[in-house]
């Protein structure tokens, strides 16, 4: 005869854990789950008078309007190509800086470089935009006055804010300068978890520093690299609004290289007050990101099941 086991729930024991769990749960609930109710705006003609629930359903017309514009190809091209480039460049520079930083043995030097690398990541994009302007301003910019006019001897400086051909490099440089510290920390956390006995054995066998990196560091970093790349692909249809809107100072002459989905939707929202189109763009970005994550994870799992996310 089986007897029911009576279990006592000790609230005093579990209460601290529930209190620690509560702030994170509330954040997810307010920031991630409650807004899901507004997804229906992507398929409605929103009316402030009727509200979300009372607005008229219009099917896929908001998506049609989003891609009917002549700028559709430009903004999609820029969004995808910039993200693909930055995923690759960010991975290379992140791993490189993490390895170099891990080789620093002086504690004071390590603290200095860590602060210097992380400081840009903590800056507001508004501050970054004015720092860039201080270098690129036509009349007072440091590059024009010190390099173009001073060292190169040209009388007229480069008009950075009216010539779009320079901005793929400028945006890439600013994005990497700002994000490299955070990427470095993610890879450094994995580096610190590698058993030092591997390196000691390699040194006894006469392995050079490059051979240690190639045969020990990079293979052991591979799961972290693949995980971060997969997660980055989830944001491939999104862009850093501040980077593409504030750094170029919203100059119309630069739209061919600075226009992305996020900046286009923001400008359309300001001019036309089209909430439905904005919701459609966000909905589409989420769907495309989900598809990219699933596809990338399936490819990784096919070649190395232990490195996949799920």
Backbone bond lengths (Angstrom), bond angles and torsions (degrees), N, CA, C in turn:
res aa  C-N    CA-C-N  psi(-1)  N-CA   C-N-CA  omega(-1)  CA-C   N-CA-C  phi
1 X - - - 1.461 - - 1.529 108.93 -
2 X 1.350 113.62 123.07 1.452 118.38 -178.74 1.524 110.55 -82.98
3 X 1.276 115.83 133.30 1.459 121.08 177.21 1.527 109.28 -103.07
4 X 1.318 115.57 138.79 1.458 120.42 177.87 1.523 109.76 -70.54
5 X 1.311 114.66 129.26 1.455 119.99 179.93 1.520 108.42 -84.23
6 X 1.274 115.99 122.77 1.460 120.99 -178.95 1.524 109.11 -89.04
7 X 1.308 113.75 123.93 1.470 119.46 -179.73 1.514 109.51 -109.14
8 X 1.304 116.14 136.18 1.463 121.57 178.37 1.519 109.52 -100.41
9 X 1.315 115.48 127.05 1.461 121.18 178.68 1.523 108.50 -91.12
10 X 1.325 114.57 112.38 1.458 120.54 -177.78 1.523 109.20 -91.13
11 X 1.342 115.41 94.67 1.465 120.46 -177.10 1.521 111.38 -63.93
12 X 1.300 117.30 -36.36 1.465 120.43 -178.92 1.529 110.99 -63.19
13 X 1.322 115.68 -33.12 1.468 119.43 179.35 1.528 111.55 -72.43
14 X 1.333 117.33 -42.77 1.450 121.95 -173.53 1.525 113.93 -88.27
15 X 1.316 118.02 -14.86 1.462 120.84 -175.54 1.532 113.04 -58.09
16 X 1.343 120.60 -44.40 1.482 119.26 178.28 1.530 113.08 -59.80
17 X 1.339 116.82 -35.08 1.464 120.10 179.28 1.535 110.84 -68.46
18 X 1.343 116.14 -40.04 1.460 119.38 177.54 1.529 111.19 -66.49
19 X 1.324 116.90 -35.89 1.471 120.34 178.14 1.529 110.94 -66.99
20 X 1.337 117.23 -37.33 1.467 120.15 176.31 1.529 111.25 -69.73
21 X 1.308 116.28 -31.50 1.457 121.18 -178.57 1.529 111.88 -76.04
22 X 1.333 116.99 -30.29 1.466 121.95 -172.19 1.534 114.04 -58.98
23 X 1.360 120.71 -49.11 1.478 118.86 -177.98 1.529 112.88 -60.08
24 X 1.331 117.20 -43.25 1.458 120.21 178.75 1.516 112.43 -64.10
25 X 1.347 115.87 -40.02 1.459 120.18 178.69 1.526 111.41 -65.55
26 X 1.330 116.68 -42.91 1.468 120.24 178.70 1.526 111.24 -63.65
27 X 1.343 116.22 -38.87 1.462 119.43 178.12 1.533 110.73 -62.46
28 X 1.343 116.55 -47.56 1.459 119.99 179.00 1.530 111.30 -62.41
29 X 1.333 116.33 -40.06 1.459 120.43 -178.62 1.527 111.07 -64.39
30 X 1.342 116.87 -46.94 1.468 121.00 -175.83 1.527 111.92 -76.69
31 X 1.333 116.15 -39.90 1.468 119.70 -172.50 1.528 113.55 -89.72
32 X 1.355 117.71 -27.06 1.458 119.97 -172.92 1.527 114.66 -115.76
33 X 1.325 117.34 -37.41 1.464 118.85 -171.41 1.530 113.65 -96.78
34 X 1.317 118.04 -44.89 1.469 119.88 178.51 1.528 111.94 -60.58
35 X 1.355 119.58 -41.36 1.472 119.03 178.59 1.527 114.76 -62.82
36 X 1.348 118.12 -15.28 1.458 119.70 178.10 1.521 111.66 -59.85
37 X 1.330 116.21 -23.87 1.472 120.31 177.30 1.526 110.87 -60.72
38 X 1.327 116.70 -31.02 1.463 120.51 -178.55 1.511 114.29 -79.91
39 X 1.345 119.00 -1.08 1.464 120.94 178.49 1.520 111.85 -60.78
40 X 1.318 116.85 -27.42 1.467 120.14 -178.82 1.519 112.52 -66.26
41 X 1.340 117.07 -16.69 1.460 120.07 177.62 1.528 111.58 -62.01
42 X 1.323 117.00 -25.71 1.464 120.37 179.24 1.525 111.89 -64.78
43 X 1.315 117.08 -19.89 1.463 121.33 -177.73 1.531 111.84 -116.08
44 X 1.338 117.15 17.62 1.459 121.01 -177.97 1.521 111.47 -130.45
45 X 1.321 115.32 157.24 1.458 121.67 169.76 1.529 106.45 -93.78
46 X 1.313 115.98 97.95 1.458 120.53 -169.07 1.523 111.96 -68.15
47 X 1.319 114.80 135.77 1.457 122.47 176.07 1.521 108.06 -126.35
48 X 1.335 116.51 124.38 1.464 120.17 179.00 1.520 111.07 -62.55
49 X 1.310 116.60 -30.54 1.468 120.68 -178.39 1.524 111.18 -70.93
50 X 1.333 116.83 -40.96 1.462 120.93 -175.98 1.518 112.79 -89.03
51 X 1.345 116.68 -20.42 1.455 119.87 -178.60 1.509 112.26 80.65
52 X 1.323 115.59 -179.03 1.464 120.17 -176.98 1.522 111.36 -65.14
53 X 1.324 117.33 -48.22 1.465 120.98 -175.78 1.518 111.79 -67.29
54 X 1.337 117.98 -34.89 1.455 120.43 -175.45 1.519 115.15 -88.97
55 X 1.324 118.23 -7.18 1.464 120.98 -178.58 1.529 111.18 -69.17
56 X 1.318 115.79 154.48 1.464 122.08 -173.57 1.529 111.25 -79.97
57 X 1.333 115.54 136.16 1.460 121.23 176.08 1.525 109.73 -74.26
58 X 1.326 117.20 134.12 1.463 120.97 -179.21 1.536 111.87 -128.99
59 X 1.290 118.29 12.55 1.459 121.44 177.32 1.518 112.56 69.43
60 X 1.342 116.53 -128.44 1.460 122.17 -174.68 1.533 112.70 -101.41
61 X 1.313 118.07 19.57 1.471 120.37 -177.04 1.525 112.14 -65.03
62 X 1.316 117.92 -32.95 1.469 119.69 178.10 1.524 111.44 -65.14
63 X 1.326 116.78 -36.08 1.457 120.48 177.90 1.525 110.54 -71.13
64 X 1.328 116.46 -36.47 1.463 120.71 178.40 1.518 110.54 -63.67
65 X 1.324 116.62 -42.48 1.459 120.92 -179.61 1.528 110.80 -65.72
66 X 1.339 115.93 -34.10 1.458 120.56 -178.85 1.524 111.25 -64.03
67 X 1.345 117.34 -37.49 1.458 121.43 -176.60 1.529 113.29 -99.99
68 X 1.344 117.12 -3.34 1.462 119.52 -179.93 1.519 112.10 -77.46
69 X 1.318 117.60 -19.96 1.456 120.95 -178.01 1.519 111.58 -68.61
70 X 1.316 116.08 153.19 1.474 121.18 178.96 1.525 111.54 -69.89
71 X 1.335 117.65 -17.76 1.464 121.65 -179.94 1.522 112.83 -87.46
72 X 1.337 117.36 1.50 1.469 120.27 -175.42 1.523 111.60 -60.34
73 X 1.328 117.01 -45.72 1.465 120.16 -178.74 1.528 111.00 -63.81
74 X 1.331 116.94 -41.90 1.466 121.30 -177.65 1.518 110.92 -63.55
75 X 1.328 117.11 -47.74 1.467 119.56 -174.66 1.528 111.23 -70.81
76 X 1.336 117.89 -35.13 1.468 120.25 178.09 1.520 109.88 -71.18
77 X 1.337 116.53 -43.02 1.467 120.74 178.25 1.523 111.20 -59.46
78 X 1.338 116.77 -48.60 1.467 120.48 -178.82 1.519 111.40 -62.79
79 X 1.318 117.07 -43.91 1.465 120.77 -178.22 1.524 111.20 -61.48
80 X 1.324 117.86 -46.84 1.459 121.59 -177.41 1.528 112.14 -70.59
81 X 1.339 117.14 -46.69 1.460 119.93 -175.26 1.519 112.33 -68.29
82 X 1.332 117.23 -41.24 1.469 119.13 177.66 1.526 110.25 -61.36
83 X 1.327 116.90 -44.59 1.462 119.77 -177.72 1.521 111.84 -66.51
84 X 1.322 117.68 -41.54 1.461 120.18 177.68 1.523 111.21 -61.96
85 X 1.336 116.08 -42.93 1.463 119.93 178.69 1.518 110.93 -63.69
86 X 1.332 117.01 -44.76 1.465 120.85 -174.96 1.518 112.21 -72.34
87 X 1.326 117.92 -28.81 1.468 119.71 175.42 1.524 109.43 -63.73
88 X 1.339 116.10 -45.63 1.464 120.09 -179.70 1.525 111.55 -68.54
89 X 1.329 116.62 -49.88 1.471 120.74 -177.99 1.525 110.56 -64.05
90 X 1.339 116.81 -41.90 1.456 120.49 179.44 1.513 112.35 -62.92
91 X 1.326 116.81 -37.28 1.467 120.11 177.99 1.536 110.20 -66.09
92 X 1.329 116.59 -46.33 1.466 120.49 -177.83 1.522 110.97 -63.76
93 X 1.333 116.99 -50.32 1.456 120.26 -178.32 1.526 111.62 -69.27
94 X 1.331 117.52 -36.85 1.459 120.52 179.80 1.523 112.08 -62.07
95 X 1.338 115.76 -46.92 1.462 120.34 178.94 1.530 110.87 -65.91
96 X 1.338 116.45 -42.61 1.471 120.53 -178.58 1.526 111.50 -62.49
97 X 1.329 116.44 -48.34 1.471 120.53 -178.82 1.525 110.50 -65.74
98 X 1.337 117.65 -37.82 1.470 120.54 178.80 1.529 110.95 -63.36
99 X 1.335 116.62 -42.45 1.467 120.11 179.24 1.524 110.43 -65.37
100 X 1.333 117.34 -44.67 1.464 120.80 179.28 1.532 111.19 -64.05
101 X 1.320 115.86 -41.71 1.472 120.12 179.93 1.520 110.93 -64.93
102 X 1.332 116.70 -35.68 1.462 120.82 -179.50 1.529 112.12 -68.56
103 X 1.335 116.63 -19.59 1.467 120.60 -179.74 1.530 112.73 -83.52
104 X 1.340 117.16 -11.46 1.467 120.36 -179.91 1.519 109.10 -73.14
105 X 1.303 117.18 128.20 1.459 121.02 -177.78 1.528 112.06 -106.10
106 X 1.320 117.74 -25.58 1.458 121.10 179.39 1.531 109.94 -72.73
107 X 1.330 116.70 122.76 1.464 121.47 -174.95 1.522 111.98 -63.61
108 X 1.336 117.47 -43.21 1.463 120.81 -179.52 1.527 110.99 -64.86
109 X 1.336 116.10 -42.21 1.463 119.88 178.75 1.519 110.99 -64.61
110 X 1.326 116.70 -38.66 1.465 120.42 179.52 1.530 111.02 -64.37
111 X 1.323 117.59 -42.23 1.464 120.81 178.11 1.523 111.33 -64.94
112 X 1.323 116.70 -38.94 1.470 120.75 179.55 1.523 111.05 -64.19
113 X 1.335 116.49 -49.45 1.468 120.03 -178.35 1.533 111.39 -67.53
114 X 1.309 116.99 -35.17 1.457 119.99 178.34 1.522 110.68 -63.66
115 X 1.331 117.31 -42.66 1.457 121.41 177.97 1.522 110.94 -65.84
116 X 1.334 116.32 -43.62 1.467 120.77 -178.40 1.521 111.66 -63.83
117 X 1.328 117.06 -37.70 1.462 120.62 -178.11 1.524 111.43 -75.82
118 X 1.332 117.26 -36.58 1.467 121.02 -176.66 1.522 113.34 -82.61
119 X 1.322 118.48 -22.86 1.461 121.65 -175.95 1.524 113.26 -55.88
120 X 1.338 120.45 -46.00 1.469 119.25 178.92 1.520 113.50 -59.66
121 X 1.339 117.38 -35.58 1.463 120.44 -179.64 1.526 111.89 -63.51
122 X 1.319 116.64 -30.44 1.464 121.37 -178.23 1.527 112.64 -85.39
123 X 1.326 117.36 -7.92 1.467 120.82 -179.07 1.526 110.96 -77.15
124 X 1.329 115.50 145.57 1.453 120.76 171.80 1.525 109.22 -69.42
125 X 1.338 116.34 147.44 1.460 119.54 179.37 1.526 111.84 -65.54
126 X 1.317 117.36 -23.79 1.464 120.50 175.56 1.528 110.01 -64.53
127 X 1.343 116.26 -44.01 1.465 120.99 177.69 1.526 110.04 -63.76
128 X 1.341 116.46 -42.81 1.466 120.74 179.14 1.520 110.36 -61.17
129 X 1.335 116.90 -41.49 1.469 120.63 -179.26 1.526 111.36 -60.45
130 X 1.332 117.63 -40.74 1.463 120.16 -179.69 1.529 111.81 -75.76
131 X 1.322 117.33 -28.09 1.463 119.71 173.05 1.532 110.57 -65.79
132 X 1.327 115.99 -43.71 1.462 120.54 177.43 1.520 110.30 -62.69
133 X 1.337 116.16 -41.10 1.471 119.91 179.51 1.526 111.16 -63.91
134 X 1.323 116.94 -34.74 1.470 120.03 178.46 1.525 111.40 -62.72
135 X 1.317 116.99 -29.17 1.460 120.79 177.96 1.524 112.63 -86.90
136 X 1.345 117.13 -33.80 1.463 120.31 -169.82 1.523 114.78 -106.17
137 X 1.316 119.06 -2.94 1.473 120.79 -179.82 1.530 110.41 -55.37
138 X 1.325 116.40 140.38 1.452 120.72 -174.77 1.513 114.87 -60.34
139 X 1.326 118.24 -47.47 1.464 121.57 -175.49 1.523 113.28 -95.16
140 X 1.315 116.67 -35.94 1.470 119.84 -173.37 1.524 113.31 -111.85
141 X 1.316 117.87 -0.08 1.459 121.09 -176.67 1.512 113.01 -66.14
142 X 1.322 115.75 143.64 1.464 121.40 -177.33 1.526 111.93 -64.39
143 X 1.327 117.51 -39.57 1.462 119.89 -177.51 1.524 111.15 -66.60
144 X 1.326 116.16 -44.46 1.472 118.60 179.32 1.521 111.93 -64.57
145 X 1.329 117.14 -45.80 1.469 120.40 -175.38 1.522 112.85 -74.20
146 X 1.342 116.97 -42.32 1.462 119.77 -173.73 1.523 113.13 -88.02
147 X 1.324 117.66 -34.36 1.471 120.26 -173.39 1.528 111.65 -105.38
148 X 1.347 115.80 -59.41 1.471 119.32 -174.42 1.525 111.28 -63.78
149 X 1.354 116.46 -48.97 1.462 119.61 -178.60 1.526 112.07 -84.95
150 X 1.332 116.11 -39.82 1.466 119.72 -175.50 1.507 114.00 -75.90
151 X 1.342 117.13 -58.09 1.461 120.47 -175.52 1.526 113.06 -84.09
152 X 1.338 117.14 -38.62 1.456 120.60 -177.30 1.524 112.37 -86.11
153 X 1.335 116.74 -15.57 1.457 120.61 175.60 1.516 115.41 75.56
154 X 1.342 118.00 16.86 1.466 120.30 178.39 1.518 110.12 -84.26
155 X 1.332 115.76 137.71 1.465 120.02 -178.91 1.525 111.67 -73.74
156 X 1.322 115.02 -40.03 1.469 119.71 -178.66 1.524 109.70 -100.57
157 X 1.320 115.95 129.22 1.456 119.81 177.64 1.520 111.93 -74.63
158 X 1.315 115.54 168.98 1.473 121.06 178.14 1.529 109.02 -78.23
159 X 1.310 116.00 134.90 1.462 121.26 177.87 1.529 108.62 -87.68
160 X 1.321 114.70 83.10 1.457 120.56 -174.13 1.521 112.72 -61.75
161 X 1.322 117.20 -37.48 1.465 121.20 -173.20 1.530 113.60 -88.69
162 X 1.316 117.19 12.77 1.459 120.37 175.23 1.526 112.27 -131.15
163 X 1.323 117.35 -6.22 1.463 121.53 -179.82 1.526 109.69 -113.63
164 X 1.337 118.58 108.95 1.473 120.92 -173.56 1.516 115.29 -71.76
165 X 1.341 118.83 -15.32 1.460 119.52 -173.58 1.527 113.12 -67.61
166 X 1.338 117.80 -20.88 1.471 120.32 -179.18 1.531 112.66 -84.24
167 X 1.328 117.34 -17.61 1.460 119.44 -166.05 1.520 116.50 -76.85
168 X 1.319 120.84 -26.16 1.474 117.19 171.99 1.526 112.24 -58.40
169 X 1.341 117.07 -40.66 1.463 119.64 177.87 1.532 111.24 -71.18
170 X 1.342 116.96 -42.41 1.477 120.44 -178.33 1.521 110.19 -62.20
171 X 1.324 117.34 -47.20 1.463 120.83 -178.74 1.527 111.35 -65.30
172 X 1.322 116.76 -38.68 1.466 120.41 177.81 1.520 110.84 -64.48
173 X 1.329 116.29 -43.73 1.463 120.50 179.40 1.527 111.30 -62.67
174 X 1.329 116.93 -46.98 1.466 120.90 -178.55 1.523 110.28 -65.06
175 X 1.334 117.12 -42.80 1.460 120.30 -178.81 1.524 111.69 -62.81
176 X 1.331 116.72 -43.85 1.459 119.93 179.55 1.526 111.57 -69.34
177 X 1.319 116.89 -40.46 1.468 120.90 177.93 1.524 111.12 -59.46
178 X 1.322 116.24 -37.91 1.470 119.98 -177.73 1.529 112.71 -80.15
179 X 1.323 117.89 -34.17 1.461 121.11 -171.98 1.528 114.21 -98.97
180 X 1.329 117.79 -11.57 1.459 119.91 -172.88 1.527 112.40 -61.75
181 X 1.343 117.42 -32.87 1.458 120.39 -178.90 1.509 112.83 -65.07
182 X 1.335 116.70 -42.49 1.457 120.95 -179.96 1.525 110.75 -68.92
183 X 1.347 116.16 -42.78 1.459 119.01 177.87 1.516 112.11 -62.90
184 X 1.330 115.69 -39.04 1.456 120.24 179.19 1.524 111.25 -61.81
185 X 1.330 117.96 -40.43 1.463 121.11 -179.57 1.525 111.83 -63.20
186 X 1.334 116.79 -38.75 1.461 119.95 -179.83 1.528 111.08 -63.68
187 X 1.316 116.65 -43.85 1.466 119.61 179.27 1.524 111.21 -73.84
188 X 1.335 117.01 -34.20 1.463 120.27 179.86 1.521 111.11 -64.51
189 X 1.334 116.85 -35.61 1.467 120.31 178.45 1.525 111.15 -60.85
190 X 1.334 116.26 -37.77 1.472 119.62 177.00 1.522 111.36 -73.24
191 X 1.340 116.07 -36.70 1.467 119.61 179.23 1.519 111.69 -61.58
192 X 1.326 115.95 -40.87 1.467 120.19 -178.45 1.527 112.23 -67.14
193 X 1.332 116.26 -19.08 1.468 119.72 179.69 1.512 113.70 -87.99
194 X 1.330 118.06 -3.06 1.463 120.98 179.51 1.530 109.27 -77.62
195 X 1.299 116.41 132.97 1.471 122.30 -179.55 1.532 109.71 -65.18
196 X 1.314 116.78 124.06 1.473 121.33 -178.43 1.528 113.12 -65.81
197 X 1.336 116.75 -17.17 1.464 119.13 -179.69 1.528 111.53 -64.56
198 X 1.355 116.94 -26.55 1.467 119.44 176.55 1.525 110.75 -62.33
199 X 1.339 115.13 -44.28 1.465 119.76 -178.79 1.537 110.86 -70.29
200 X 1.320 116.05 -36.83 1.467 119.59 179.30 1.528 110.57 -64.01
201 X 1.324 116.52 -41.43 1.465 120.26 178.36 1.526 110.66 -66.59
202 X 1.346 116.44 -38.90 1.465 119.92 179.54 1.525 111.26 -66.32
203 X 1.332 116.52 -38.12 1.469 120.10 178.57 1.534 111.22 -66.09
204 X 1.332 115.79 -37.30 1.468 119.07 177.52 1.526 111.59 -65.16
205 X 1.337 115.62 -30.44 1.462 120.12 178.58 1.521 112.46 -83.96
206 X 1.329 116.20 0.06 1.463 120.22 177.37 1.514 115.04 85.29
207 X 1.329 117.21 20.28 1.466 120.04 179.83 1.519 110.51 -72.25
208 X 1.331 116.29 137.95 1.464 121.31 176.71 1.519 109.72 -76.55
209 X 1.335 116.27 171.09 1.467 120.53 179.97 1.528 110.49 -62.13
210 X 1.331 117.62 -41.48 1.459 120.45 179.23 1.532 110.71 -64.63
211 X 1.326 117.79 -39.22 1.461 120.55 178.06 1.524 111.75 -65.69
212 X 1.336 116.74 -36.28 1.470 120.01 175.84 1.524 110.60 -63.47
213 X 1.335 116.16 -42.32 1.471 119.83 179.19 1.524 110.62 -65.87
214 X 1.334 116.26 -43.11 1.469 121.07 -175.14 1.522 112.34 -69.89
215 X 1.315 117.73 -41.32 1.463 120.39 -171.66 1.532 114.20 -101.91
216 X 1.345 117.06 -11.88 1.469 119.32 -179.90 1.533 110.75 -119.81
217 X 1.338 115.68 -58.15 1.464 119.55 -172.58 1.524 112.17 -64.72
218 X 1.320 117.19 -54.93 1.468 120.40 -175.40 1.533 112.85 -63.91
219 X 1.348 120.03 -44.29 1.470 117.84 176.61 1.525 113.84 -60.58
220 X 1.337 116.75 -37.79 1.463 119.45 -179.91 1.532 112.11 -76.18
221 X 1.333 116.53 -20.83 1.468 120.58 175.96 1.524 112.65 -85.41
222 X 1.315 116.82 -11.55 1.466 120.55 -173.96 1.529 113.79 -55.52
223 X 1.344 120.79 -44.55 1.472 118.88 178.22 1.517 113.09 -59.86
224 X 1.332 117.34 -40.19 1.470 120.54 178.63 1.521 111.08 -66.73
225 X 1.335 116.58 -42.69 1.463 120.76 179.64 1.526 110.60 -60.98
226 X 1.324 116.69 -47.16 1.469 120.67 -178.81 1.524 111.40 -65.02
227 X 1.328 117.17 -40.03 1.461 120.50 179.34 1.523 111.45 -62.19
228 X 1.349 117.04 -44.96 1.456 120.77 -179.21 1.523 111.72 -68.87
229 X 1.331 117.10 -34.94 1.470 119.93 177.18 1.524 110.19 -66.14
230 X 1.321 117.19 -43.18 1.464 120.73 179.17 1.529 110.70 -61.84
231 X 1.332 116.69 -44.67 1.460 120.18 178.69 1.530 111.18 -65.08
232 X 1.329 117.11 -36.26 1.461 120.33 178.72 1.524 111.27 -66.02
233 X 1.320 117.22 -34.40 1.464 120.45 178.84 1.524 111.58 -64.47
234 X 1.328 117.08 -23.25 1.461 120.07 175.89 1.513 113.10 -67.26
235 X 1.336 116.96 -18.69 1.463 122.08 179.05 1.527 112.07 -106.75
236 X 1.323 117.41 17.04 1.458 120.44 -172.04 1.529 112.58 -69.55
237 X 1.322 117.84 -21.41 1.463 121.33 179.86 1.525 111.18 -100.39
238 X 1.333 116.23 11.99 1.459 121.56 177.20 1.522 109.07 -118.68
239 X 1.328 115.59 165.55 1.465 119.28 178.76 1.523 108.96 -142.80
240 X 1.326 114.72 159.44 1.457 121.33 176.32 1.521 108.23 -75.13
241 X 1.324 116.52 104.57 1.463 120.86 -174.04 1.526 111.64 -58.46
242 X 1.318 117.52 -44.69 1.454 120.98 -178.31 1.520 111.98 -62.27
243 X 1.324 116.40 -39.08 1.462 120.72 -179.28 1.521 111.37 -64.73
244 X 1.323 117.29 -44.06 1.460 120.96 -174.93 1.527 113.55 -86.79
245 X 1.314 117.13 -17.18 1.472 119.50 -178.62 1.524 112.28 -103.81
246 X 1.322 116.69 -46.04 1.463 119.89 -173.83 1.518 113.20 -85.43
247 X 1.336 118.13 -41.36 1.464 120.17 -177.87 1.534 111.98 -62.90
248 X 1.352 120.14 -44.07 1.477 119.55 175.89 1.532 112.87 -78.14
249 X 1.336 117.49 3.87 1.460 122.77 179.00 1.532 112.55 60.06
250 X 1.342 116.34 29.26 1.471 121.89 176.90 1.527 112.05 53.38
251 X 1.324 116.37 40.67 1.463 121.21 -180.00 1.535 110.16 -80.87
252 X 1.326 116.48 122.83 1.460 121.25 -178.39 1.511 113.94 -61.97
253 X 1.325 117.47 -30.40 1.462 121.05 -179.13 1.524 112.57 -69.99
254 X 1.326 117.26 -12.04 1.471 121.46 -178.03 1.522 112.87 -102.52
255 X 1.332 117.75 3.30 1.461 120.60 -173.35 1.532 112.92 -59.96
256 X 1.314 118.35 -27.91 1.466 120.02 -177.51 1.526 111.88 -63.80
257 X 1.334 117.53 -25.04 1.467 120.68 179.72 1.534 113.02 -119.38
258 X 1.321 118.31 -5.77 1.469 119.79 -178.81 1.532 113.34 -119.72
259 X 1.327 117.03 -5.74 1.463 120.03 179.88 1.518 110.24 -78.77
260 X 1.327 117.34 123.23 1.462 123.06 175.37 1.520 108.92 -126.41
261 X 1.315 116.04 177.35 1.466 119.70 -178.21 1.520 110.65 -60.49
262 X 1.327 117.43 -43.25 1.463 120.98 -176.66 1.527 112.37 -65.72
263 X 1.329 117.10 -43.08 1.463 119.45 -179.57 1.527 110.89 -70.64
264 X 1.337 116.79 -35.87 1.458 119.64 178.59 1.522 110.98 -64.77
265 X 1.327 116.11 -45.23 1.466 120.01 -179.52 1.522 110.46 -63.92
266 X 1.324 117.17 -39.30 1.468 120.24 179.05 1.528 110.88 -63.34
267 X 1.327 116.78 -44.30 1.470 119.59 179.51 1.527 110.85 -65.98
268 X 1.338 116.58 -40.04 1.461 120.20 178.37 1.527 111.16 -65.26
269 X 1.332 116.15 -35.78 1.459 120.34 179.15 1.523 110.94 -67.43
270 X 1.337 116.54 -38.16 1.462 120.74 178.34 1.523 111.73 -68.76
271 X 1.342 116.33 -40.72 1.461 120.07 -174.70 1.523 112.85 -82.29
272 X 1.348 116.73 -42.52 1.467 120.80 -172.87 1.520 113.64 -108.78
273 X 1.334 117.16 -10.71 1.466 121.81 -177.68 1.529 111.10 55.33
274 X 1.331 116.03 40.07 1.458 121.69 -177.18 1.529 109.60 -92.83
275 X 1.325 115.84 89.85 1.462 121.24 -178.62 1.522 110.91 -67.60
276 X 1.322 117.17 -35.91 1.460 121.33 -178.39 1.519 112.28 -62.85
277 X 1.338 117.23 -41.93 1.452 120.57 179.26 1.527 110.95 -66.31
278 X 1.326 117.06 -38.75 1.457 121.29 176.97 1.520 110.54 -62.21
279 X 1.318 116.91 -43.69 1.469 120.92 178.16 1.524 110.95 -65.31
280 X 1.330 117.27 -37.65 1.466 120.97 178.68 1.523 110.92 -63.91
281 X 1.326 116.59 -40.84 1.461 120.53 179.02 1.525 110.62 -63.93
282 X 1.324 117.72 -44.25 1.466 121.00 179.40 1.531 111.13 -65.19
283 X 1.321 116.16 -39.78 1.471 120.52 178.18 1.525 110.33 -62.75
284 X 1.334 115.95 -44.28 1.458 120.75 179.94 1.533 111.37 -64.86
285 X 1.326 117.19 -39.76 1.460 120.93 178.50 1.526 111.03 -61.41
286 X 1.323 116.33 -40.75 1.468 119.98 179.52 1.523 111.55 -66.57
287 X 1.343 116.92 -41.94 1.463 120.51 -179.47 1.526 111.05 -64.98
288 X 1.339 116.53 -46.12 1.469 120.47 179.94 1.530 110.50 -63.18
289 X 1.346 116.92 -42.16 1.456 120.58 177.77 1.516 111.88 -60.93
290 X 1.325 117.03 -41.89 1.469 121.52 178.51 1.527 110.95 -62.99
291 X 1.327 116.63 -42.04 1.469 120.63 179.93 1.527 110.41 -64.45
292 X 1.319 117.58 -42.59 1.461 121.05 -179.72 1.530 110.93 -64.89
293 X 1.333 117.46 -41.17 1.463 120.13 179.23 1.527 110.59 -63.36
294 X 1.341 116.56 -45.66 1.462 120.18 -178.95 1.527 111.16 -64.12
295 X 1.343 116.57 -42.45 1.468 119.92 -178.80 1.527 111.03 -66.96
296 X 1.350 116.72 -45.40 1.464 120.07 -179.78 1.522 110.96 -63.89
297 X 1.322 117.31 -41.02 1.467 120.30 179.80 1.528 111.34 -65.43
298 X 1.327 116.28 -36.73 1.472 119.82 179.10 1.521 110.60 -66.86
299 X 1.337 117.03 -39.95 1.461 120.66 178.50 1.532 110.69 -64.73
300 X 1.331 116.30 -45.17 1.468 120.47 179.54 1.521 110.75 -63.61
301 X 1.328 116.23 -42.11 1.467 120.03 -179.13 1.530 111.75 -65.18
302 X 1.333 116.45 -30.22 1.466 120.87 178.85 1.534 110.87 -65.50
303 X 1.334 116.94 -38.08 1.467 121.12 -177.36 1.527 112.75 -92.91
304 X 1.352 116.56 -34.48 1.470 119.94 -177.92 1.530 108.10 -150.42
305 X 1.310 115.81 96.77 1.472 120.68 -174.57 1.533 111.63 -64.13
306 X 1.308 118.05 -30.49 1.464 120.74 -178.05 1.535 112.94 -72.51
307 X 1.317 117.51 -18.58 1.469 121.14 -178.44 1.511 113.61 -95.03
308 X 1.341 118.34 -5.69 1.464 121.60 -178.44 1.520 110.26 -78.55
309 X 1.335 115.32 159.70 1.465 120.14 179.51 1.530 111.18 -74.60
310 X 1.334 117.33 -38.31 1.458 120.82 -177.79 1.514 109.20 -154.25
